[in-house]
Amino acid sequence: MHKAGVSEEKAREHIKSLIGNTWKKINDYQFANPRISQTFIGIAMNLARMAQCMYQYGDGHGVGHLETKDRVKSLLIKPL
């Protein structure tokens, strides 16, 4: 943002477009390579989903936001 001299909004939009393009590549790769284990690809995709979920609204790991805590609780604790 500082190096390119753009606003925070434009920088965020750029990052969102990078994430979107990466998801497109991941999805294309899943169907373009049938010889690779679908289980492995599924695990890799789930890790990417988890990372995006944790960091989508800030640092979901180091800073304990209530939103992140609520998401983790709904995924791991409430279903039990």
HTML snippet that shows the backbone in 3Dmol.js (N, CA, C, O; Angstrom):
<script src="https://3Dmol.org/build/3Dmol-min.js"></script>
<div id="view" style="width:600px;height:400px;position:relative"></div>
<script>
const pdb = `
ATOM      1  N   MET A   1       0.828  -1.172   0.000  1.00  0.00           N
ATOM      2  CA  MET A   1       0.000   0.000   0.000  1.00  0.00           C
ATOM      3  C   MET A   1       0.884   1.252   0.000  1.00  0.00           C
ATOM      4  O   MET A   1       0.670   2.175  -0.786  1.00  0.00           O
ATOM      5  N   HIS A   2       1.864   1.267   0.880  1.00  0.00           N
ATOM      6  CA  HIS A   2       2.737   2.433   0.951  1.00  0.00           C
ATOM      7  C   HIS A   2       3.677   2.499  -0.247  1.00  0.00           C
ATOM      8  O   HIS A   2       3.943   3.574  -0.785  1.00  0.00           O
ATOM      9  N   LYS A   3       4.169   1.350  -0.652  1.00  0.00           N
ATOM     10  CA  LYS A   3       5.109   1.299  -1.772  1.00  0.00           C
ATOM     11  C   LYS A   3       4.449   1.755  -3.072  1.00  0.00           C
ATOM     12  O   LYS A   3       5.050   2.485  -3.859  1.00  0.00           O
ATOM     13  N   ALA A   4       3.204   1.318  -3.291  1.00  0.00           N
ATOM     14  CA  ALA A   4       2.498   1.677  -4.517  1.00  0.00           C
ATOM     15  C   ALA A   4       1.796   3.022  -4.413  1.00  0.00           C
ATOM     16  O   ALA A   4       1.380   3.585  -5.426  1.00  0.00           O
ATOM     17  N   GLY A   5       1.663   3.542  -3.198  1.00  0.00           N
ATOM     18  CA  GLY A   5       1.020   4.836  -3.008  1.00  0.00           C
ATOM     19  C   GLY A   5      -0.477   4.809  -3.272  1.00  0.00           C
ATOM     20  O   GLY A   5      -1.029   5.752  -3.838  1.00  0.00           O
ATOM     21  N   VAL A   6      -1.134   3.729  -2.861  1.00  0.00           N
ATOM     22  CA  VAL A   6      -2.576   3.613  -3.076  1.00  0.00           C
ATOM     23  C   VAL A   6      -3.297   3.637  -1.722  1.00  0.00           C
ATOM     24  O   VAL A   6      -2.683   3.470  -0.668  1.00  0.00           O
ATOM     25  N   SER A   7      -4.592   3.844  -1.783  1.00  0.00           N
ATOM     26  CA  SER A   7      -5.377   3.904  -0.564  1.00  0.00           C
ATOM     27  C   SER A   7      -5.547   2.497   0.029  1.00  0.00           C
ATOM     28  O   SER A   7      -5.312   1.489  -0.637  1.00  0.00           O
ATOM     29  N   GLU A   8      -5.957   2.465   1.287  1.00  0.00           N
ATOM     30  CA  GLU A   8      -6.192   1.178   1.945  1.00  0.00           C
ATOM     31  C   GLU A   8      -7.304   0.415   1.237  1.00  0.00           C
ATOM     32  O   GLU A   8      -7.233  -0.806   1.103  1.00  0.00           O
ATOM     33  N   GLU A   9      -8.321   1.123   0.790  1.00  0.00           N
ATOM     34  CA  GLU A   9      -9.439   0.480   0.093  1.00  0.00           C
ATOM     35  C   GLU A   9      -8.977  -0.218  -1.183  1.00  0.00           C
ATOM     36  O   GLU A   9      -9.369  -1.353  -1.453  1.00  0.00           O
ATOM     37  N   LYS A  10      -8.133   0.471  -1.973  1.00  0.00           N
ATOM     38  CA  LYS A  10      -7.618  -0.142  -3.208  1.00  0.00           C
ATOM     39  C   LYS A  10      -6.715  -1.324  -2.900  1.00  0.00           C
ATOM     40  O   LYS A  10      -6.730  -2.323  -3.619  1.00  0.00           O
ATOM     41  N   ALA A  11      -5.930  -1.218  -1.838  1.00  0.00           N
ATOM     42  CA  ALA A  11      -5.057  -2.322  -1.456  1.00  0.00           C
ATOM     43  C   ALA A  11      -5.890  -3.530  -1.038  1.00  0.00           C
ATOM     44  O   ALA A  11      -5.566  -4.662  -1.396  1.00  0.00           O
ATOM     45  N   ARG A  12      -6.957  -3.295  -0.285  1.00  0.00           N
ATOM     46  CA  ARG A  12      -7.830  -4.398   0.130  1.00  0.00           C
ATOM     47  C   ARG A  12      -8.506  -5.048  -1.082  1.00  0.00           C
ATOM     48  O   ARG A  12      -8.611  -6.273  -1.147  1.00  0.00           O
ATOM     49  N   GLU A  13      -8.955  -4.249  -2.023  1.00  0.00           N
ATOM     50  CA  GLU A  13      -9.575  -4.789  -3.237  1.00  0.00           C
ATOM     51  C   GLU A  13      -8.578  -5.630  -4.020  1.00  0.00           C
ATOM     52  O   GLU A  13      -8.934  -6.673  -4.569  1.00  0.00           O
ATOM     53  N   HIS A  14      -7.328  -5.176  -4.072  1.00  0.00           N
ATOM     54  CA  HIS A  14      -6.292  -5.936  -4.779  1.00  0.00           C
ATOM     55  C   HIS A  14      -6.076  -7.293  -4.106  1.00  0.00           C
ATOM     56  O   HIS A  14      -5.975  -8.313  -4.787  1.00  0.00           O
ATOM     57  N   ILE A  15      -6.004  -7.308  -2.783  1.00  0.00           N
ATOM     58  CA  ILE A  15      -5.813  -8.558  -2.058  1.00  0.00           C
ATOM     59  C   ILE A  15      -7.009  -9.483  -2.276  1.00  0.00           C
ATOM     60  O   ILE A  15      -6.831 -10.687  -2.461  1.00  0.00           O
ATOM     61  N   LYS A  16      -8.230  -8.933  -2.257  1.00  0.00           N
ATOM     62  CA  LYS A  16      -9.421  -9.748  -2.518  1.00  0.00           C
ATOM     63  C   LYS A  16      -9.370 -10.369  -3.903  1.00  0.00           C
ATOM     64  O   LYS A  16      -9.757 -11.524  -4.082  1.00  0.00           O
ATOM     65  N   SER A  17      -8.894  -9.609  -4.887  1.00  0.00           N
ATOM     66  CA  SER A  17      -8.802 -10.159  -6.241  1.00  0.00           C
ATOM     67  C   SER A  17      -7.736 -11.250  -6.309  1.00  0.00           C
ATOM     68  O   SER A  17      -7.911 -12.238  -7.024  1.00  0.00           O
ATOM     69  N   LEU A  18      -6.630 -11.085  -5.573  1.00  0.00           N
ATOM     70  CA  LEU A  18      -5.607 -12.137  -5.527  1.00  0.00           C
ATOM     71  C   LEU A  18      -6.168 -13.409  -4.912  1.00  0.00           C
ATOM     72  O   LEU A  18      -5.900 -14.508  -5.398  1.00  0.00           O
ATOM     73  N   ILE A  19      -6.952 -13.264  -3.837  1.00  0.00           N
ATOM     74  CA  ILE A  19      -7.558 -14.426  -3.193  1.00  0.00           C
ATOM     75  C   ILE A  19      -8.529 -15.108  -4.149  1.00  0.00           C
ATOM     76  O   ILE A  19      -8.518 -16.333  -4.272  1.00  0.00           O
ATOM     77  N   GLY A  20      -9.363 -14.333  -4.824  1.00  0.00           N
ATOM     78  CA  GLY A  20     -10.317 -14.891  -5.781  1.00  0.00           C
ATOM     79  C   GLY A  20      -9.626 -15.631  -6.910  1.00  0.00           C
ATOM     80  O   GLY A  20     -10.048 -16.723  -7.292  1.00  0.00           O
ATOM     81  N   ASN A  21      -8.571 -15.046  -7.443  1.00  0.00           N
ATOM     82  CA  ASN A  21      -7.822 -15.703  -8.525  1.00  0.00           C
ATOM     83  C   ASN A  21      -7.164 -16.994  -8.044  1.00  0.00           C
ATOM     84  O   ASN A  21      -7.105 -17.979  -8.780  1.00  0.00           O
ATOM     85  N   THR A  22      -6.672 -16.982  -6.811  1.00  0.00           N
ATOM     86  CA  THR A  22      -6.045 -18.180  -6.262  1.00  0.00           C
ATOM     87  C   THR A  22      -7.071 -19.292  -6.088  1.00  0.00           C
ATOM     88  O   THR A  22      -6.777 -20.452  -6.379  1.00  0.00           O
ATOM     89  N   TRP A  23      -8.282 -18.954  -5.615  1.00  0.00           N
ATOM     90  CA  TRP A  23      -9.328 -19.976  -5.492  1.00  0.00           C
ATOM     91  C   TRP A  23      -9.694 -20.554  -6.853  1.00  0.00           C
ATOM     92  O   TRP A  23      -9.950 -21.753  -6.964  1.00  0.00           O
ATOM     93  N   LYS A  24      -9.723 -19.719  -7.888  1.00  0.00           N
ATOM     94  CA  LYS A  24     -10.004 -20.219  -9.235  1.00  0.00           C
ATOM     95  C   LYS A  24      -8.927 -21.216  -9.675  1.00  0.00           C
ATOM     96  O   LYS A  24      -9.238 -22.258 -10.253  1.00  0.00           O
ATOM     97  N   LYS A  25      -7.657 -20.890  -9.397  1.00  0.00           N
ATOM     98  CA  LYS A  25      -6.561 -21.792  -9.752  1.00  0.00           C
ATOM     99  C   LYS A  25      -6.662 -23.112  -8.990  1.00  0.00           C
ATOM    100  O   LYS A  25      -6.448 -24.185  -9.554  1.00  0.00           O
ATOM    101  N   ILE A  26      -6.990 -23.016  -7.701  1.00  0.00           N
ATOM    102  CA  ILE A  26      -7.120 -24.238  -6.891  1.00  0.00           C
ATOM    103  C   ILE A  26      -8.237 -25.113  -7.439  1.00  0.00           C
ATOM    104  O   ILE A  26      -8.065 -26.324  -7.581  1.00  0.00           O
ATOM    105  N   ASN A  27      -9.380 -24.512  -7.747  1.00  0.00           N
ATOM    106  CA  ASN A  27     -10.506 -25.280  -8.280  1.00  0.00           C
ATOM    107  C   ASN A  27     -10.186 -25.881  -9.642  1.00  0.00           C
ATOM    108  O   ASN A  27     -10.543 -27.028  -9.909  1.00  0.00           O
ATOM    109  N   ASP A  28      -9.516 -25.121 -10.508  1.00  0.00           N
ATOM    110  CA  ASP A  28      -9.115 -25.648 -11.816  1.00  0.00           C
ATOM    111  C   ASP A  28      -8.150 -26.824 -11.652  1.00  0.00           C
ATOM    112  O   ASP A  28      -8.267 -27.829 -12.352  1.00  0.00           O
ATOM    113  N   TYR A  29      -7.213 -26.695 -10.740  1.00  0.00           N
ATOM    114  CA  TYR A  29      -6.219 -27.745 -10.516  1.00  0.00           C
ATOM    115  C   TYR A  29      -6.891 -29.025 -10.041  1.00  0.00           C
ATOM    116  O   TYR A  29      -6.482 -30.123 -10.418  1.00  0.00           O
ATOM    117  N   GLN A  30      -7.917 -28.884  -9.217  1.00  0.00           N
ATOM    118  CA  GLN A  30      -8.612 -30.055  -8.689  1.00  0.00           C
ATOM    119  C   GLN A  30      -9.183 -30.913  -9.810  1.00  0.00           C
ATOM    120  O   GLN A  30      -9.112 -32.141  -9.748  1.00  0.00           O
ATOM    121  N   PHE A  31      -9.740 -30.286 -10.820  1.00  0.00           N
ATOM    122  CA  PHE A  31     -10.384 -31.035 -11.899  1.00  0.00           C
ATOM    123  C   PHE A  31      -9.445 -31.341 -13.060  1.00  0.00           C
ATOM    124  O   PHE A  31      -9.742 -32.214 -13.876  1.00  0.00           O
ATOM    125  N   ALA A  32      -8.339 -30.651 -13.145  1.00  0.00           N
ATOM    126  CA  ALA A  32      -7.411 -30.853 -14.249  1.00  0.00           C
ATOM    127  C   ALA A  32      -6.412 -31.977 -13.979  1.00  0.00           C
ATOM    128  O   ALA A  32      -5.721 -32.414 -14.900  1.00  0.00           O
ATOM    129  N   ASN A  33      -6.321 -32.451 -12.742  1.00  0.00           N
ATOM    130  CA  ASN A  33      -5.331 -33.461 -12.385  1.00  0.00           C
ATOM    131  C   ASN A  33      -5.996 -34.666 -11.724  1.00  0.00           C
ATOM    132  O   ASN A  33      -5.916 -34.820 -10.505  1.00  0.00           O
ATOM    133  N   PRO A  34      -6.642 -35.509 -12.501  1.00  0.00           N
ATOM    134  CA  PRO A  34      -7.364 -36.649 -11.907  1.00  0.00           C
ATOM    135  C   PRO A  34      -6.444 -37.717 -11.303  1.00  0.00           C
ATOM    136  O   PRO A  34      -6.900 -38.554 -10.525  1.00  0.00           O
ATOM    137  N   ARG A  35      -5.158 -37.692 -11.655  1.00  0.00           N
ATOM    138  CA  ARG A  35      -4.241 -38.699 -11.121  1.00  0.00           C
ATOM    139  C   ARG A  35      -3.828 -38.416  -9.682  1.00  0.00           C
ATOM    140  O   ARG A  35      -3.390 -39.320  -8.970  1.00  0.00           O
ATOM    141  N   ILE A  36      -3.966 -37.178  -9.258  1.00  0.00           N
ATOM    142  CA  ILE A  36      -3.613 -36.822  -7.881  1.00  0.00           C
ATOM    143  C   ILE A  36      -4.777 -37.191  -6.969  1.00  0.00           C
ATOM    144  O   ILE A  36      -5.941 -37.008  -7.324  1.00  0.00           O
ATOM    145  N   SER A  37      -4.457 -37.700  -5.823  1.00  0.00           N
ATOM    146  CA  SER A  37      -5.458 -38.149  -4.861  1.00  0.00           C
ATOM    147  C   SER A  37      -6.459 -37.031  -4.534  1.00  0.00           C
ATOM    148  O   SER A  37      -6.075 -35.937  -4.119  1.00  0.00           O
ATOM    149  N   GLN A  38      -7.725 -37.327  -4.727  1.00  0.00           N
ATOM    150  CA  GLN A  38      -8.768 -36.349  -4.400  1.00  0.00           C
ATOM    151  C   GLN A  38      -8.831 -36.103  -2.897  1.00  0.00           C
ATOM    152  O   GLN A  38      -9.236 -35.027  -2.457  1.00  0.00           O
ATOM    153  N   THR A  39      -8.435 -37.089  -2.117  1.00  0.00           N
ATOM    154  CA  THR A  39      -8.381 -36.903  -0.666  1.00  0.00           C
ATOM    155  C   THR A  39      -7.345 -35.851  -0.311  1.00  0.00           C
ATOM    156  O   THR A  39      -7.601 -34.972   0.512  1.00  0.00           O
ATOM    157  N   PHE A  40      -6.161 -35.940  -0.938  1.00  0.00           N
ATOM    158  CA  PHE A  40      -5.109 -34.959  -0.692  1.00  0.00           C
ATOM    159  C   PHE A  40      -5.553 -33.568  -1.113  1.00  0.00           C
ATOM    160  O   PHE A  40      -5.348 -32.600  -0.381  1.00  0.00           O
ATOM    161  N   ILE A  41      -6.156 -33.466  -2.281  1.00  0.00           N
ATOM    162  CA  ILE A  41      -6.628 -32.171  -2.772  1.00  0.00           C
ATOM    163  C   ILE A  41      -7.698 -31.615  -1.836  1.00  0.00           C
ATOM    164  O   ILE A  41      -7.705 -30.417  -1.551  1.00  0.00           O
ATOM    165  N   GLY A  42      -8.598 -32.466  -1.358  1.00  0.00           N
ATOM    166  CA  GLY A  42      -9.635 -32.028  -0.429  1.00  0.00           C
ATOM    167  C   GLY A  42      -9.061 -31.504   0.868  1.00  0.00           C
ATOM    168  O   GLY A  42      -9.533 -30.497   1.396  1.00  0.00           O
ATOM    169  N   ILE A  43      -8.039 -32.179   1.392  1.00  0.00           N
ATOM    170  CA  ILE A  43      -7.392 -31.724   2.617  1.00  0.00           C
ATOM    171  C   ILE A  43      -6.719 -30.379   2.389  1.00  0.00           C
ATOM    172  O   ILE A  43      -6.833 -29.482   3.224  1.00  0.00           O
ATOM    173  N   ALA A  44      -6.024 -30.229   1.276  1.00  0.00           N
ATOM    174  CA  ALA A  44      -5.365 -28.959   0.970  1.00  0.00           C
ATOM    175  C   ALA A  44      -6.381 -27.830   0.829  1.00  0.00           C
ATOM    176  O   ALA A  44      -6.147 -26.716   1.298  1.00  0.00           O
ATOM    177  N   MET A  45      -7.499 -28.118   0.189  1.00  0.00           N
ATOM    178  CA  MET A  45      -8.533 -27.088   0.025  1.00  0.00           C
ATOM    179  C   MET A  45      -9.152 -26.717   1.375  1.00  0.00           C
ATOM    180  O   MET A  45      -9.445 -25.548   1.623  1.00  0.00           O
ATOM    181  N   ASN A  46      -9.350 -27.705   2.242  1.00  0.00           N
ATOM    182  CA  ASN A  46      -9.905 -27.407   3.553  1.00  0.00           C
ATOM    183  C   ASN A  46      -8.951 -26.571   4.402  1.00  0.00           C
ATOM    184  O   ASN A  46      -9.391 -25.718   5.172  1.00  0.00           O
ATOM    185  N   LEU A  47      -7.647 -26.813   4.265  1.00  0.00           N
ATOM    186  CA  LEU A  47      -6.671 -25.975   4.964  1.00  0.00           C
ATOM    187  C   LEU A  47      -6.725 -24.533   4.468  1.00  0.00           C
ATOM    188  O   LEU A  47      -6.638 -23.594   5.259  1.00  0.00           O
ATOM    189  N   ALA A  48      -6.867 -24.365   3.161  1.00  0.00           N
ATOM    190  CA  ALA A  48      -6.978 -23.020   2.597  1.00  0.00           C
ATOM    191  C   ALA A  48      -8.254 -22.338   3.075  1.00  0.00           C
ATOM    192  O   ALA A  48      -8.242 -21.149   3.393  1.00  0.00           O
ATOM    193  N   ARG A  49      -9.349 -23.083   3.127  1.00  0.00           N
ATOM    194  CA  ARG A  49     -10.611 -22.523   3.634  1.00  0.00           C
ATOM    195  C   ARG A  49     -10.483 -22.090   5.082  1.00  0.00           C
ATOM    196  O   ARG A  49     -10.959 -21.021   5.465  1.00  0.00           O
ATOM    197  N   MET A  50      -9.837 -22.923   5.885  1.00  0.00           N
ATOM    198  CA  MET A  50      -9.665 -22.611   7.294  1.00  0.00           C
ATOM    199  C   MET A  50      -8.821 -21.357   7.477  1.00  0.00           C
ATOM    200  O   MET A  50      -9.146 -20.498   8.296  1.00  0.00           O
ATOM    201  N   ALA A  51      -7.742 -21.255   6.715  1.00  0.00           N
ATOM    202  CA  ALA A  51      -6.878 -20.083   6.810  1.00  0.00           C
ATOM    203  C   ALA A  51      -7.624 -18.822   6.407  1.00  0.00           C
ATOM    204  O   ALA A  51      -7.497 -17.789   7.065  1.00  0.00           O
ATOM    205  N   GLN A  52      -8.398 -18.896   5.338  1.00  0.00           N
ATOM    206  CA  GLN A  52      -9.160 -17.728   4.913  1.00  0.00           C
ATOM    207  C   GLN A  52     -10.194 -17.349   5.968  1.00  0.00           C
ATOM    208  O   GLN A  52     -10.399 -16.165   6.236  1.00  0.00           O
ATOM    209  N   CYS A  53     -10.836 -18.324   6.558  1.00  0.00           N
ATOM    210  CA  CYS A  53     -11.831 -18.064   7.602  1.00  0.00           C
ATOM    211  C   CYS A  53     -11.188 -17.405   8.814  1.00  0.00           C
ATOM    212  O   CYS A  53     -11.754 -16.472   9.382  1.00  0.00           O
ATOM    213  N   MET A  54     -10.019 -17.875   9.213  1.00  0.00           N
ATOM    214  CA  MET A  54      -9.356 -17.339  10.405  1.00  0.00           C
ATOM    215  C   MET A  54      -8.864 -15.910  10.199  1.00  0.00           C
ATOM    216  O   MET A  54      -8.894 -15.110  11.134  1.00  0.00           O
ATOM    217  N   TYR A  55      -8.415 -15.578   8.998  1.00  0.00           N
ATOM    218  CA  TYR A  55      -7.787 -14.280   8.776  1.00  0.00           C
ATOM    219  C   TYR A  55      -8.628 -13.333   7.928  1.00  0.00           C
ATOM    220  O   TYR A  55      -8.150 -12.261   7.556  1.00  0.00           O
ATOM    221  N   GLN A  56      -9.850 -13.695   7.617  1.00  0.00           N
ATOM    222  CA  GLN A  56     -10.687 -12.870   6.753  1.00  0.00           C
ATOM    223  C   GLN A  56     -11.007 -11.515   7.382  1.00  0.00           C
ATOM    224  O   GLN A  56     -11.091 -10.507   6.680  1.00  0.00           O
ATOM    225  N   TYR A  57     -11.183 -11.489   8.685  1.00  0.00           N
ATOM    226  CA  TYR A  57     -11.553 -10.244   9.365  1.00  0.00           C
ATOM    227  C   TYR A  57     -10.459  -9.775  10.305  1.00  0.00           C
ATOM    228  O   TYR A  57     -10.750  -9.203  11.356  1.00  0.00           O
ATOM    229  N   GLY A  58      -9.221 -10.004   9.949  1.00  0.00           N
ATOM    230  CA  GLY A  58      -8.104  -9.588  10.786  1.00  0.00           C
ATOM    231  C   GLY A  58      -7.323 -10.810  11.246  1.00  0.00           C
ATOM    232  O   GLY A  58      -7.446 -11.896  10.681  1.00  0.00           O
ATOM    233  N   ASP A  59      -6.532 -10.612  12.265  1.00  0.00           N
ATOM    234  CA  ASP A  59      -5.697 -11.682  12.792  1.00  0.00           C
ATOM    235  C   ASP A  59      -6.533 -12.557  13.715  1.00  0.00           C
ATOM    236  O   ASP A  59      -6.678 -12.253  14.899  1.00  0.00           O
ATOM    237  N   GLY A  60      -7.075 -13.627  13.184  1.00  0.00           N
ATOM    238  CA  GLY A  60      -7.941 -14.498  13.949  1.00  0.00           C
ATOM    239  C   GLY A  60      -7.203 -15.438  14.873  1.00  0.00           C
ATOM    240  O   GLY A  60      -7.835 -16.149  15.655  1.00  0.00           O
ATOM    241  N   HIS A  61      -5.893 -15.464  14.808  1.00  0.00           N
ATOM    242  CA  HIS A  61      -5.121 -16.372  15.645  1.00  0.00           C
ATOM    243  C   HIS A  61      -4.497 -15.634  16.839  1.00  0.00           C
ATOM    244  O   HIS A  61      -4.693 -16.029  17.988  1.00  0.00           O
ATOM    245  N   GLY A  62      -3.767 -14.589  16.567  1.00  0.00           N
ATOM    246  CA  GLY A  62      -3.031 -13.881  17.622  1.00  0.00           C
ATOM    247  C   GLY A  62      -3.879 -12.940  18.448  1.00  0.00           C
ATOM    248  O   GLY A  62      -3.606 -12.726  19.629  1.00  0.00           O
ATOM    249  N   VAL A  63      -4.896 -12.380  17.843  1.00  0.00           N
ATOM    250  CA  VAL A  63      -5.770 -11.440  18.539  1.00  0.00           C
ATOM    251  C   VAL A  63      -7.121 -12.106  18.684  1.00  0.00           C
ATOM    252  O   VAL A  63      -7.743 -12.491  17.694  1.00  0.00           O
ATOM    253  N   GLY A  64      -7.571 -12.241  19.914  1.00  0.00           N
ATOM    254  CA  GLY A  64      -8.808 -12.966  20.169  1.00  0.00           C
ATOM    255  C   GLY A  64     -10.056 -12.137  19.951  1.00  0.00           C
ATOM    256  O   GLY A  64     -10.674 -11.685  20.915  1.00  0.00           O
ATOM    257  N   HIS A  65     -10.439 -11.929  18.692  1.00  0.00           N
ATOM    258  CA  HIS A  65     -11.685 -11.215  18.404  1.00  0.00           C
ATOM    259  C   HIS A  65     -12.868 -12.100  18.763  1.00  0.00           C
ATOM    260  O   HIS A  65     -12.792 -13.324  18.649  1.00  0.00           O
ATOM    261  N   LEU A  66     -13.928 -11.500  19.184  1.00  0.00           N
ATOM    262  CA  LEU A  66     -15.119 -12.267  19.526  1.00  0.00           C
ATOM    263  C   LEU A  66     -15.682 -12.993  18.315  1.00  0.00           C
ATOM    264  O   LEU A  66     -16.191 -14.107  18.435  1.00  0.00           O
ATOM    265  N   GLU A  67     -15.592 -12.368  17.154  1.00  0.00           N
ATOM    266  CA  GLU A  67     -16.121 -12.991  15.940  1.00  0.00           C
ATOM    267  C   GLU A  67     -15.398 -14.294  15.633  1.00  0.00           C
ATOM    268  O   GLU A  67     -16.035 -15.289  15.286  1.00  0.00           O
ATOM    269  N   THR A  68     -14.089 -14.298  15.756  1.00  0.00           N
ATOM    270  CA  THR A  68     -13.321 -15.511  15.500  1.00  0.00           C
ATOM    271  C   THR A  68     -13.630 -16.567  16.553  1.00  0.00           C
ATOM    272  O   THR A  68     -13.778 -17.744  16.224  1.00  0.00           O
ATOM    273  N   LYS A  69     -13.729 -16.160  17.808  1.00  0.00           N
ATOM    274  CA  LYS A  69     -14.060 -17.110  18.870  1.00  0.00           C
ATOM    275  C   LYS A  69     -15.431 -17.729  18.625  1.00  0.00           C
ATOM    276  O   LYS A  69     -15.614 -18.932  18.809  1.00  0.00           O
ATOM    277  N   ASP A  70     -16.389 -16.913  18.212  1.00  0.00           N
ATOM    278  CA  ASP A  70     -17.730 -17.422  17.937  1.00  0.00           C
ATOM    279  C   ASP A  70     -17.717 -18.421  16.778  1.00  0.00           C
ATOM    280  O   ASP A  70     -18.424 -19.428  16.821  1.00  0.00           O
ATOM    281  N   ARG A  71     -16.923 -18.151  15.753  1.00  0.00           N
ATOM    282  CA  ARG A  71     -16.829 -19.074  14.621  1.00  0.00           C
ATOM    283  C   ARG A  71     -16.240 -20.410  15.049  1.00  0.00           C
ATOM    284  O   ARG A  71     -16.749 -21.468  14.679  1.00  0.00           O
ATOM    285  N   VAL A  72     -15.175 -20.359  15.825  1.00  0.00           N
ATOM    286  CA  VAL A  72     -14.539 -21.593  16.276  1.00  0.00           C
ATOM    287  C   VAL A  72     -15.504 -22.382  17.164  1.00  0.00           C
ATOM    288  O   VAL A  72     -15.623 -23.600  17.029  1.00  0.00           O
ATOM    289  N   LYS A  73     -16.177 -21.698  18.054  1.00  0.00           N
ATOM    290  CA  LYS A  73     -17.149 -22.374  18.918  1.00  0.00           C
ATOM    291  C   LYS A  73     -18.256 -23.024  18.095  1.00  0.00           C
ATOM    292  O   LYS A  73     -18.656 -24.153  18.378  1.00  0.00           O
ATOM    293  N   SER A  74     -18.752 -22.322  17.079  1.00  0.00           N
ATOM    294  CA  SER A  74     -19.842 -22.876  16.283  1.00  0.00           C
ATOM    295  C   SER A  74     -19.389 -24.077  15.464  1.00  0.00           C
ATOM    296  O   SER A  74     -20.187 -24.968  15.171  1.00  0.00           O
ATOM    297  N   LEU A  75     -18.115 -24.105  15.094  1.00  0.00           N
ATOM    298  CA  LEU A  75     -17.601 -25.225  14.306  1.00  0.00           C
ATOM    299  C   LEU A  75     -17.221 -26.435  15.159  1.00  0.00           C
ATOM    300  O   LEU A  75     -17.446 -27.579  14.762  1.00  0.00           O
ATOM    301  N   LEU A  76     -16.645 -26.175  16.329  1.00  0.00           N
ATOM    302  CA  LEU A  76     -16.070 -27.271  17.107  1.00  0.00           C
ATOM    303  C   LEU A  76     -16.870 -27.665  18.344  1.00  0.00           C
ATOM    304  O   LEU A  76     -16.938 -28.844  18.690  1.00  0.00           O
ATOM    305  N   ILE A  77     -17.461 -26.708  18.994  1.00  0.00           N
ATOM    306  CA  ILE A  77     -18.100 -26.990  20.282  1.00  0.00           C
ATOM    307  C   ILE A  77     -19.604 -27.162  20.173  1.00  0.00           C
ATOM    308  O   ILE A  77     -20.145 -28.141  20.687  1.00  0.00           O
ATOM    309  N   LYS A  78     -20.289 -26.244  19.522  1.00  0.00           N
ATOM    310  CA  LYS A  78     -21.743 -26.293  19.443  1.00  0.00           C
ATOM    311  C   LYS A  78     -22.286 -27.542  18.745  1.00  0.00           C
ATOM    312  O   LYS A  78     -23.332 -28.042  19.160  1.00  0.00           O
ATOM    313  N   PRO A  79     -21.630 -28.072  17.705  1.00  0.00           N
ATOM    314  CA  PRO A  79     -22.174 -29.283  17.077  1.00  0.00           C
ATOM    315  C   PRO A  79     -22.221 -30.486  18.022  1.00  0.00           C
ATOM    316  O   PRO A  79     -23.040 -31.387  17.841  1.00  0.00           O
ATOM    317  N   LEU A  80     -21.348 -30.499  19.025  1.00  0.00           N
ATOM    318  CA  LEU A  80     -21.307 -31.626  19.960  1.00  0.00           C
ATOM    319  C   LEU A  80     -22.470 -31.532  20.908  1.00  0.00           C
ATOM    320  O   LEU A  80     -22.625 -32.386  21.781  1.00  0.00           O
TER     321      LEU A  80
END
`;
const viewer = $3Dmol.createViewer("view");
viewer.addModel(pdb, "pdb");
viewer.setStyle({}, {cartoon: {color: "spectrum"}});
viewer.zoomTo();
viewer.render();
</script>
